[in-house]
């Protein structure tokens, strides 16, 4: 089966690699244009482009798929199917109609929950106890197409977005190979998504990662894990914005009413304990601007935080 693969980040590279190993015929890879990154702002290839080139697969990097010339170049390939994973560009209906068997999407949630751009982070923020992967047929809606195959995975209390990403990427890679092979055999039927339970995973921003100390300790812990590694949960203390990478919610009832949410209760080698809207949280790994991520014991050797200090704006 002749496949076009469309994807950009590491999540998509997992799937492309699995399809290559399964000896599927990848005739073209679509990925986002190279972009400057890092301190030197050098132009970097996406993980998908790097993988494709290493296997001598043709790569196309349009800025839009609405261009009639781009669409015509895709038609000339005569692909049987398109596989899409975290591509980052809108696929108009004209493009979805090009492959003989349509387009499939690898989506990192149990649809219809968390349709949209940031399903992993939104699942963690909401405290979901499970999430998963759906392989679905793409239609004109946003992640609304019928589901061909899905697999759930539990969300642990210690999972970060990176940990969940890696687990889901591996599941997605395995499932998409299974789906393509079963479509070739004609043994797979898509199931329409129910509308009940549909939620939307809005794209994340730095503002989403700001700690609100009025939240419960558990909610703050989820926010820290949801934005690790990007963009990093953050809060300001003594005029400096610190990033928080690891924490433990230690107390679920409210501390003394005389304590202000965000107030530091203790600071030492075992962590920085902070009052929350309900409960307290122990911060275990911190980072200041220009510095490295450090365990609290090491962080406090170079940055003073003492009881009575208060996180705020």
Beta strands, then each sheet from edge to edge (+ up, - down):
strand 1: 2-7
strand 2: 25-30
strand 3: 35-37
strand 4: 42-44
strand 5: 59-60
strand 6: 81-85
strand 7: 103-107
strand 8: 115-116
strand 9: 130-137
strand 10: 147-154
strand 11: 200-201
strand 12: 233-237
strand 13: 240-251
strand 14: 264-268
strand 15: 271-275
strand 16: 280-288
strand 17: 294-295
strand 18: 311-312
sheet 1: 5+ 2+ 1+ 6+ 7+ 9- 10+
sheet 2: 3+ 4-
sheet 3: 8+ 11+
sheet 4: 14+ 15- 16+ 13- 12+ 18-
sheet 5: 14+ 15- 16+ 17-
end
